[in-house]
Every structure is written in C-alpha cells, then in structure tokens.
C-alpha cells in the first residue's frame, strides 16, 4: 500500500461517517489536491480529532461542515490554518430553518382563487370525453400530484380518480366526444389564449387603448379578461333546464332538513302545484346532498388549494422544476402571504452571496435577517456569526466538502461488504488502498 508522507499534506477536507448502525462514528480525511483518501480514525471526538490532525504538521487549509467539534479541534491542532465551511451544508441548514418557519406560516393547504390551469382541468372533466379525462388524471399523477390533490384540481370524486388511475392504456375507452363538446373545448382554449394575451400586455404596463389597438379587442372585453373573476368556461354549458322541482328547491331541502319523509314532502308541495313523483323528490335531494358534500371536500367553486409541500420545495428548486405549482399560483400565494416571498428572497440572496466572491455582503444579509424578524432564520444567522471566518472563507475559496461526501459513499459500500466481520484497521487500509489504486 502507498505510504502517505504526512509532511506533504497541506490542504484537506474532513467529515464523519457512521459505524455500527450509527452507534459510533468515524472520521475521514481527503486530500484537496490529489482527491485521495489520506487517513481515517474510529472517532469524531474533539480530543481524538485534535491528536489526529496534529500528526500532519503542515496543514494550511481545512474544509469542513459546521460541526463545532471539528472547528475546535482544528483550531487547537493548527491555529493558523484556514478553515472553510462547506457551502452545501450552509444552504441545507438554511433551508431546514426556513422550512421550520414555513411550517408555522402555512396550514397543510393554502386556498387561492382558481387559476387558468385549474379552470381548464375542470372544463375537461365537465365536457371532455372519458379518454381525455383519464389522460388528464394520469398526467397529473405522473407529475407528482397525490390523489387528493388531483381531486382538488379537477373536482372529480375520490372514486373517479381511483378508477381512472387504475385503467390500463389499452383499456381506455375510444373517444366519442360530441360535436358540441368539441366546440366547447375549442372555445374555452380560444378564450384562454385571448385572456392570457390581454393579461400579459396589461402586466407589461400597456393601457387599455394600447392593448385594444394591438389585439383588436374592445375595452369591455379587455376589462373582462384582466379581471380576477374571468372564467373561459361558459357558465351555462352542461346545465339542464329547470325541472319541476326547481321552484320548490329551497322548501324541499328545508322540509327534509326538518326530518319530514319524502311522502310528506310530496303531499305538501303537491298542494302548491307540484305534479311530479315522490321518487323524483328522493333523487333530487340525493343529488343536492352529493353536490354539497363534493363542494365541501374538494374546494370546488371559486377557490383551489395548494399543498404546502410544493411551496417548501421552491426553497431549493426553481419554479420551472416544481410540478405541483404554477407561476400564477405562486403570485397569488405571495400576494396573500408576503412573508413567504421575503423568505424566498432571503434564501435566494444567500445562495448568490456564496457564489459572489464578496464576503463583505454576508454582514448585510445577516442584518436583513434580523430586520425580517423570523426566529428560525435569526437562529441560523447567529450560528453564522459564531463561525463567521469559516463562512467568509467559503465565499472566498472554491474548496468544499464534496470530495469527502463522495468518499463516504464509497466507504459505506466497502463497510457493508466487509465491516462487522473485520476490524476497523482493515476497513481503513482497504479504503486507502482502493483510493490510491485508482
């Protein structure tokens, strides 16, 4: 096995890894120049790490995570060494703290006005063919939406969602959409595009006159398109004409609520002009009850619900990579919860600072966090103050703990193959040998 010249080691990264089902931990040292494993010890205690590092007299740079144990051990063994806090761990810790803050701000779901995406989905479920409905539900499920979220988006029942998700591709019914249904879908899509064009121009600051000149729409049409209540779905489409029970609707529901039997209700409204059957009353009440329950359970109507997990995911992913929320929905959430927008901005700014090579910006960022007043973020910022030199070095230098993290994955594989039957010294020798063999 290759012999390591400890006097030549000047820049390293160190990290810990679990041994024996996390009952004990070890530490690994990786050379930042050669990218090879240099040494390993069966401990992460401060005194052991200090003694371990002291065996390498010329260490000048050490990359590490935010562990105070490692920080103190490095300071005691090599007071003049440059300590660099790992950027990945800094961002991860910030996101963890931000997530705790969002858990307090949001309930499990957030109600917002219906957006174009949800309007289109509900239009398909209303007038589309079975094949289109199955395709829509399968597409939403493929994008990561749960069954409950699909119900909220489409207003479909729990039974319908489960049934459509279980249908195999070859079993999907052949599309038999009526001409009227196709016309309505086309009309909805056309209106959708027209309204989106008008809203885009309006958001760019154009006046009604300028929008009208560019698009040919009338002023009233433009006002309708840019209003928050506009819907491209024809409210009268799919509605049946008033039946015999419609004039007695409120009275029938009230009498049923009071506990009267269908025969008694029939006798009462018959005197007032109703000439239908008793079974029709029973079917009418059953349908009204189902509609009412569906509205309560799905949030159908003027609102839709956004799951909290998609909002948390935006802390570490751009909006284009988060499938469960659109830009329009995010705008509504940020307008209703301005603190959420502030937290997103704080996280985004911290990420940019880590790449800026300008460590002086860190103190301005910490000041902004203090002004924002979110306890969880203030706690993270105070942690940065305690390790401020290492964090500033993380902004200045390109070194990070990526080498150690990748090495630990290899160590885990070797450990699962042989460790537990053999001593730690064999694990150490095998890891170093395989690293220098590459």
Buried (B, 14 or more C-beta within 10 A) or exposed (E): EEEBEEEEBBBBBBBBBBBEEEEEBBBBBBBBEBBBBBBBBBBBEBEBBBBBBEEBEEBEBBBBBBBEBBBBBBBBBBEEBBBBBBBBBBBBBBBEBBBBBBEEBBEEBBBBBBBBBBBBBBBBBBBBBBBBBBBBBBEBBEEEBBBBBBBBBBBBBBEBBBEBBEBEEEEBEEEEBEEEBBEBBEBBEEBBEBBBBBBEBBEEEBEBEEBBEEBEBEEEBBBBBBEEEBBBBBEEBEEEEEEBBEBBEEBBBEBBEEEBEBEEBBEBBEEEEBEBEBEBBBEBBEEBEEEEEBEEBBBBEEEBBBBBBBBBBBBBEEEEEBBBBBEBBBBBBBEEBEBBBBBBEBBEBBBEBBEBEEBEBBEEBBEBBEEBEBEBBBEBBEBBEEBBEBBBBBBBBEBBBBBBBEBBEBBEEBBEEEBEEEEBEEBBEBBBEBBBEE
